[in-house]
Amino acid sequence: QVQLVESGGGLVQPGGSLGLSCAASGAILSIYVMAWYRQAPGKQRELVATITSDGSTDYADSMEGRFTISRDNAKNMVYLQMSNMKPEDTAVYYCNAPGTMAPIWDWGQGTQVTVSS
């Protein structure tokens, strides 16, 4: 079974930057479209960004050009670099392969990102 492990979360001040990492065991991520999602308290999980196998990216409108998704196929890793962070970015961040109708794999634990002064 595929296990997804997100890391890099923590406490950051508004306007600050933070980088997240996604690692997987049991799957070669390079052949999949990968995505970052986030879930804020009391809200549904939402799609943040996607990246294709060849590196094409898409972002949710709410990211406002502040987030960058990337991948390193040699390391079997996917990353999310966040800058100019806002309190509304506070959420648990998850990675997964979006699939066609639903994410392909079970969700990992996610990594908590808290933006606060």
trRosetta pair geometry for C-beta under 8 A, 3 or more apart (Angstrom, degrees):
i j d omega theta_ij theta_ji phi_ij phi_ji
1 26 6.1 0 102 -176 27 172
1 106 7.3 11 175 16 117 124
2 24 6.0 -8 -170 -170 99 110
2 25 7.0 167 -150 83 51 53
2 26 4.2 -152 -98 91 53 117
2 27 4.5 18 -116 -24 123 118
2 104 7.9 22 49 115 154 100
2 105 4.4 -74 84 -126 128 137
2 106 7.3 162 77 32 83 81
3 24 6.7 159 81 -152 50 59
3 25 4.8 4 52 50 99 99
3 26 6.2 92 11 15 71 122
3 106 8.0 -22 -107 70 49 106
3 108 6.9 88 179 -100 64 98
4 22 6.5 -16 -167 -166 97 98
4 23 7.6 152 -156 82 50 44
4 24 5.3 -20 -101 -100 64 87
4 94 7.5 67 120 -169 137 84
4 95 5.8 -154 -173 77 129 89
4 96 6.4 -59 -74 -88 170 66
4 105 6.1 129 -29 105 117 135
4 106 7.6 -167 15 86 104 64
4 107 7.1 -72 57 -166 128 31
4 108 3.6 -115 91 -41 88 119
5 22 7.3 150 79 -155 48 49
5 23 4.9 -19 63 64 100 92
5 24 7.3 178 19 -81 75 37
5 25 7.7 41 -7 -6 112 94
5 108 5.6 -172 -83 -148 29 147
5 109 7.4 18 -129 28 60 98
6 9 7.3 44 135 -23 105 111
6 20 6.4 -6 -169 -178 97 112
6 21 7.1 155 -155 84 50 51
6 22 5.4 -17 -100 -100 72 75
6 93 6.1 -169 179 100 150 83
6 94 6.0 -120 -37 -121 150 40
6 95 5.7 153 -84 4 104 96
6 108 5.5 150 -5 93 90 136
6 109 6.8 -141 41 71 94 73
6 110 5.4 -4 49 -143 142 27
6 111 4.1 -131 123 -15 105 102
7 20 7.1 157 83 -159 40 67
7 21 5.0 -17 64 62 89 98
7 22 8.0 172 22 -79 69 33
7 23 7.4 7 8 6 112 105
7 111 5.6 150 -110 -85 16 143
8 18 6.8 138 149 168 98 91
8 19 5.5 -84 -172 103 143 60
8 20 4.1 180 74 -117 129 45
8 21 5.0 118 -28 9 127 80
8 111 6.0 65 53 145 61 165
9 18 7.3 50 -127 166 41 137
9 20 6.4 27 -60 -105 70 103
9 92 7.8 -15 -106 -134 164 54
9 93 6.3 170 -81 32 119 110
9 110 8.0 38 -29 148 151 70
9 111 3.3 173 -12 149 120 98
9 112 4.7 142 139 67 146 42
9 113 4.6 -111 -139 -65 99 65
9 114 7.9 80 172 -1 100 69
10 18 6.7 -167 52 -133 88 130
10 112 7.6 82 -72 90 22 79
10 113 7.1 5 41 -118 34 56
10 114 7.3 -78 141 36 30 85
11 114 4.9 -24 -105 75 69 107
11 116 6.6 -50 -154 45 97 96
12 16 4.2 -146 175 87 103 133
12 17 7.2 -134 -160 63 145 19
12 18 4.8 -116 -46 -50 154 121
12 85 5.6 54 105 60 128 153
12 113 7.2 -20 18 -165 111 86
12 114 7.3 151 25 83 64 55
12 115 5.6 -27 76 -107 86 69
13 16 4.6 99 60 -24 71 125
13 85 7.9 126 92 70 37 109
13 115 7.3 55 167 -160 11 69
13 116 7.3 -63 -114 86 47 34
13 117 5.5 61 -142 -101 90 63
14 85 6.4 -132 -133 94 41 73
14 86 6.0 37 -135 -122 94 40
14 87 6.1 -31 -84 -42 111 78
14 115 5.8 85 -80 168 62 104
14 116 7.5 23 -35 -119 84 9
14 117 5.8 -37 9 -54 102 98
15 84 5.9 -20 -135 -136 47 54
15 85 6.8 -62 17 49 11 63
16 83 8.0 -113 132 -145 31 50
16 85 5.5 -33 66 34 66 113
16 115 7.6 -174 48 -131 100 91
17 81 7.2 -1 -172 -178 107 83
17 82 6.3 167 -153 93 59 60
17 83 4.4 -8 -105 -107 100 70
17 84 7.6 18 -77 -17 77 39
17 85 6.8 163 -92 -18 29 106
18 81 8.0 175 92 -153 39 47
18 82 5.0 -7 61 61 79 107
18 85 6.4 26 11 -51 104 149
18 113 6.4 153 100 -134 156 113
19 79 6.3 -11 -173 -171 100 109
19 80 7.0 164 -156 85 54 50
19 81 4.9 -15 -107 -106 89 70
19 82 7.1 -176 -82 22 38 71
20 36 7.2 105 84 -124 138 136
20 79 6.6 153 83 -159 57 57
20 80 4.3 -1 54 55 108 97
20 81 7.8 -156 25 -70 67 32
20 82 7.3 42 -6 -8 100 108
20 93 5.6 -68 -121 105 166 148
20 111 6.0 170 -136 66 112 139
20 113 7.4 -64 -69 -66 124 124
21 77 5.9 -29 -162 -166 97 117
21 78 7.5 136 -162 78 49 47
21 79 5.6 -21 -103 -104 61 77
22 34 7.3 169 89 178 147 133
22 36 7.4 -151 -40 -90 139 87
22 77 6.5 141 72 -163 58 63
22 78 4.2 -18 60 64 117 93
22 79 7.1 -155 18 -72 82 32
22 80 7.7 59 -19 -10 107 96
22 95 3.4 20 -120 4 149 164
23 76 6.8 68 -145 109 73 90
23 77 5.6 -27 -89 -106 73 82
24 27 5.0 -40 140 58 134 100
24 29 5.5 128 33 -59 134 111
24 76 6.4 -111 53 157 85 107
24 105 7.9 118 -135 42 125 174
27 32 7.3 3 162 -9 124 139
27 97 7.9 -117 158 -23 156 134
27 105 7.2 -100 -26 -67 155 144
28 31 5.6 54 99 5 100 105
28 76 6.6 -94 -139 -116 53 111
29 32 5.8 -77 -160 43 50 106
29 34 5.9 23 -173 -68 108 135
29 71 7.0 -147 123 -154 121 128
29 73 7.3 -151 82 -121 88 65
29 76 5.3 125 19 -161 108 71
29 77 7.4 147 49 -25 153 9
29 78 6.2 -129 167 -36 151 105
29 97 7.7 -162 -137 -68 76 108
30 53 6.1 73 166 -144 60 90
30 71 7.4 153 -103 146 65 134
30 73 3.9 60 -98 -136 121 110
30 76 7.2 -82 -30 -108 90 65
31 53 6.1 7 -138 -108 25 130
32 53 6.9 127 53 -75 16 93
32 97 4.2 -51 170 -118 139 130
32 104 7.2 -98 -140 16 141 154
33 50 5.8 8 175 -175 107 111
33 51 7.0 171 -157 85 64 40
33 52 5.2 -30 -105 -110 87 56
33 53 6.9 -73 -68 -33 54 72
33 97 6.3 110 76 -153 62 80
33 98 5.8 -40 104 30 113 102
34 50 7.0 161 88 -153 39 62
34 51 5.5 -14 63 59 86 90
34 69 7.8 -170 98 174 95 127
34 71 6.4 115 43 -83 139 134
34 78 4.7 -126 132 -96 153 155
34 95 6.4 4 -179 -173 105 106
34 96 7.5 171 -152 96 68 24
34 97 5.8 -55 -100 -94 58 65
34 98 7.9 147 -147 -12 16 80
35 47 6.0 -42 180 -145 136 95
35 48 7.2 142 175 52 85 74
35 49 6.5 176 -149 90 69 46
35 50 4.4 -27 -95 -98 93 75
35 51 7.4 170 -82 17 46 65
35 69 7.8 -31 -134 -137 40 159
35 95 6.8 162 86 -151 46 61
35 96 6.1 -23 63 67 91 67
35 97 7.1 116 15 -129 88 20
35 98 4.8 62 -6 -52 139 100
35 103 7.9 -118 55 -106 121 100
36 47 7.9 109 86 -165 51 54
36 48 4.3 -46 100 63 95 123
36 49 5.1 20 42 48 102 87
36 67 7.9 -128 69 170 145 139
36 69 6.0 -157 0 -102 116 119
36 78 7.5 -168 -58 135 89 120
36 80 4.7 52 -71 -72 161 141
36 93 6.1 -9 -171 -172 106 103
36 94 7.1 148 -158 81 56 43
36 95 5.5 -36 -98 -96 62 73
37 45 5.1 29 163 175 128 105
37 46 6.3 164 -158 82 81 34
37 47 5.6 -48 -103 -102 83 42
37 48 5.9 178 -108 -2 22 93
37 93 7.1 157 84 -157 46 54
37 94 4.7 -18 64 65 97 96
37 95 7.4 166 18 -92 78 23
37 96 6.6 -4 1 22 120 107
38 45 7.1 174 91 -150 24 67
38 46 6.1 -22 62 59 72 84
38 48 5.4 68 -6 -56 100 122
38 89 7.7 -52 180 -166 170 61
38 91 3.8 76 172 110 110 145
38 92 6.6 158 -155 78 67 41
38 93 4.8 -27 -98 -99 89 67
38 94 7.1 168 -87 19 36 74
38 113 7.6 -50 -130 38 125 123
39 43 6.4 -174 -163 85 63 83
39 44 7.0 -86 -126 148 93 25
39 45 4.2 -42 -76 -93 106 70
39 46 7.2 146 -86 11 53 68
39 91 5.6 154 70 -171 30 107
39 92 5.2 -17 59 57 89 93
39 94 7.2 26 -3 -3 102 115
39 110 7.4 -60 33 -122 106 162
40 43 4.4 29 66 35 89 127
40 88 7.6 -31 -98 -170 153 61
40 90 6.3 81 -125 95 99 71
40 91 4.2 -69 -74 -95 65 99
41 90 7.9 -17 1 120 96 106
41 91 7.9 -146 -14 -111 58 62
43 46 7.3 -26 140 -22 117 110
43 91 7.9 -59 62 -114 121 114
45 94 7.0 -22 -145 34 127 132
46 60 6.9 54 149 -98 110 162
47 50 7.1 -8 -177 -45 118 97
47 60 5.9 151 100 -63 76 116
47 98 7.4 30 -115 -106 125 122
48 59 7.3 -26 156 -146 57 71
48 60 5.6 -82 -141 6 31 120
48 63 6.6 99 -170 -72 76 120
48 67 6.6 -74 168 130 108 168
48 69 7.7 137 111 -63 98 121
48 80 7.1 27 113 -133 140 144
48 93 7.3 -5 -17 -136 156 98
49 57 6.4 -5 -177 -168 107 101
49 58 6.6 170 -154 88 61 51
49 59 4.7 -14 -104 -105 93 70
49 60 6.8 -100 -63 0 57 79
49 63 6.7 55 -64 -66 103 160
49 67 5.9 -145 -43 118 139 126
49 68 8.0 131 -149 -172 169 13
49 69 4.0 -178 123 -31 135 133
49 80 6.7 147 45 -118 132 107
50 57 6.8 163 85 -150 54 53
50 58 4.9 4 51 52 97 96
50 69 7.0 157 78 75 8 165
50 98 6.3 -24 -111 -24 123 137
51 55 6.4 -20 -171 -141 103 35
51 56 7.0 158 -153 78 55 41
51 57 5.0 -16 -99 -97 79 80
51 69 4.7 -150 -42 122 117 118
51 70 6.9 140 -102 -111 162 16
51 71 5.6 174 113 -20 145 115
51 78 6.9 173 49 -141 131 111
52 55 6.6 -41 69 31 78 19
52 56 4.4 14 25 49 120 92
52 57 7.7 -133 8 -65 76 39
55 70 7.7 9 -139 -139 92 65
55 71 7.0 -141 -100 41 73 101
57 68 7.7 -4 -169 -155 169 60
57 69 5.4 161 -133 61 121 101
57 70 8.0 -39 -76 -77 135 51
59 63 4.4 -85 172 46 121 146
59 65 7.7 135 85 -81 161 36
59 67 6.1 154 -133 72 128 105
59 69 7.5 175 -84 -1 89 109
60 63 5.3 112 68 -17 75 100
61 64 7.5 41 161 -62 52 59
63 66 5.6 -145 172 46 71 82
63 67 4.4 -78 -157 23 123 112
66 82 6.4 33 136 -158 97 65
66 83 5.3 -144 -168 69 80 70
66 84 4.8 -110 -128 60 119 102
66 85 7.3 146 162 -79 138 47
67 80 6.2 -14 -168 -171 108 94
67 81 6.9 153 -158 82 54 53
67 82 5.2 -14 -106 -103 84 71
67 83 7.6 180 -81 23 39 68
68 80 7.3 156 80 -156 47 47
68 81 4.5 -9 59 57 99 103
68 83 8.0 25 0 1 100 105
69 78 7.1 -4 -171 -180 94 97
69 79 7.0 158 -156 86 48 56
69 80 5.4 -17 -101 -102 71 74
69 81 8.0 -166 -74 22 25 70
70 78 7.4 168 90 -158 42 56
70 79 4.8 -13 64 60 87 104
70 80 8.0 170 23 -81 68 31
70 81 7.1 20 7 -4 112 106
71 77 6.7 171 -154 95 63 54
71 78 4.7 -24 -103 -107 90 70
71 79 6.9 180 -84 16 37 77
72 75 4.2 21 109 34 117 109
72 76 7.7 -37 95 16 75 19
72 77 4.9 8 53 58 98 98
72 78 8.0 -164 24 -77 64 31
72 79 7.3 45 -7 -15 96 113
73 76 7.0 28 -167 -78 38 44
78 95 5.6 147 78 -148 129 146
80 93 6.9 -131 59 177 152 144
80 95 7.9 -164 -23 -80 118 105
82 85 5.5 57 141 -82 112 105
82 89 6.7 132 -172 -171 143 151
82 113 7.6 52 38 -152 162 153
85 89 5.0 -95 -160 44 89 153
85 113 7.9 -123 -151 168 142 120
85 115 4.7 -147 140 -111 113 133
86 89 5.2 115 61 -11 67 99
86 115 6.1 84 104 124 22 158
87 90 5.9 -17 -179 -15 55 114
87 115 4.9 -152 -101 97 36 104
87 116 6.4 69 -115 -85 94 59
88 115 7.7 -33 34 60 31 134
89 113 6.4 -58 135 121 93 126
89 115 5.0 65 62 -12 98 142
90 113 6.3 -154 -130 105 42 75
90 114 5.2 33 -129 -129 102 49
90 115 5.1 -127 -60 28 84 82
90 116 7.2 47 -82 -44 132 90
91 113 6.1 5 57 57 58 98
92 110 4.0 55 166 139 106 144
92 111 6.9 152 -158 69 68 25
92 112 5.4 -36 -101 -94 75 61
92 113 7.4 157 -104 18 24 74
93 110 5.9 152 70 -163 35 91
93 111 5.4 -28 60 61 92 81
93 112 7.8 163 14 -97 77 13
93 113 5.5 41 -16 -8 116 119
94 107 5.7 -26 -152 -152 146 101
94 108 6.2 165 -141 53 91 86
94 110 4.4 -54 -73 -97 84 94
95 108 7.1 13 50 23 76 127
96 103 4.1 -1 145 -150 143 129
96 104 6.8 172 173 38 94 73
96 105 5.9 -157 -143 54 92 89
96 107 6.6 -52 -70 -102 130 65
96 108 7.9 -169 -70 3 86 89
97 103 6.4 123 73 -157 52 72
97 104 4.2 -10 78 21 111 123
97 105 6.3 77 29 2 96 98
98 103 6.0 -62 -132 -97 29 64
98 104 7.6 43 75 -16 18 87
99 102 5.4 -12 77 76 139 43
99 103 5.6 150 8 -137 114 14
99 104 4.4 152 -63 -58 109 76
103 107 7.3 66 96 -70 155 78
107 110 7.1 -6 170 -44 107 95
